[in-house]
């Protein structure tokens, strides 16, 4: 029975890793499409505000973001990597999860996009 439980745990973790990787990829594709659309239209401040509203859960601002000056950054991170690395100092045993998670498909990816000046998209870092 213990072998079956271990196998079920590994299979469940593998499925979780693949699902969260798929979600990150899907969000990154949507963010890239939004940033490309913003750049192709010689964006106005209203376009930048739409991006900031849509991606607010993943965005942050350096200081205040106004029409004259805006430093808004959107960061999409891999959920599992974020969880592990956020607690690795407190629970060093989490370091032992690196190789098994990598074997199961964990990539530790993140995507960063920024809106830097009055309504013009900055860049996309993958």
N, C-alpha and C positions, 0 to 999 in steps of 0.2 A: 504493500500500500504506500510506503514511503517513496519508493521509486516512481510510482504513478503521480504522486503529489509534486515531486520535483520536476518531472517531465511537464506536468500541467503548468507549473509556475514558469518554467522556461518558455513554453509555447505562448503563454499569456503575455509575458514580457516581450517576446519577439513581435507579437501582434501589436502591442502598445507602441513599441519603437517604430514600427512601420507606419502606423496610423499617425503618430505625431510628426514623423518626417513628411508624410503626405500633406498634412495640414500646413506645415511650414512652407513647403514648396508651393502650395496653392495660394497662400497669403503673399508670398514673395512675387508670384506671377501677377497677382492683382495689384500689388504695390508698384511693380515695374510698369504695368499698363497705365496706372494713374499718373506716374511721374512722366512717362513718355507723352501722354496726352497733354499734361501741363506744359511741357517743354515745346511741343509742336504748335501750341496755340498762342505762343508769346504771352504767357499767362498774366492775368490780372490778379489783384489782391483777393478778389472774390474766389478765384480758382484755388489759391493757396489756402484760404479759409475752409473750403470744401475738403481739401486733402487733410487739413489739421483736424477737422471734425470727424471725418471718416476713419482716420487712423489714430484718433485720440487715445485709445487704450494702450497703444504702443509708442506714443509720441511724448516728447518732452521739449521744453522751451528754455533757452538760456536767457534769463531776464524776462522782460515783457516782449510780446510779439505784436508789433504795430505795422502799419502800412509802410512806414519809413525804414524800419529796421526789424528784421526777424531772423532768429536763429533757432529753427525748429528741426528736431531730429526724430526720425522714426526708426526704431530698432525692433526687428523680429528675431526672436531667439528660439532655439530648439528647447522645448519644455524640459525634457529629461536632463540634458546637460546643465541647464540653468539651475534646476533643482539640486543636482549632485554638487556642482561647483559652489553653490551658495552656502552649503553646509559642510564642505570638505574640511575646513579648519576645525570645526567642532567635532566632527565625526570622521577621523582619518581613515577608518575602515572603508569609507566610500571610494577611496582611491582604488581599491581592489575591484570595483565595478567597471573600471575603464575598459579593460580587455573584453570581458563578456559582453558589455553593451556594444562595443565596436564590432564584435563578431555577429551580433544580432542586427546590425545595420545602423547603429547610432553614428551620426556624422559630426555632431557638435557644431552645426552651422549657424550663422546669423546673417542677417541682411540689414544694412543701414542706409537710409535715404535722408536727405536734408533739404529744407527750404531755407535759403540763406539771405536773400535780399528781397525787396518789395515784390513778392508774388512770383519770383522766378525760381524754378527748381534748381537745387544745387547739384547733387550728384548721387550716384547709387554705388555702394560698395558691397560686393558680394564675396 
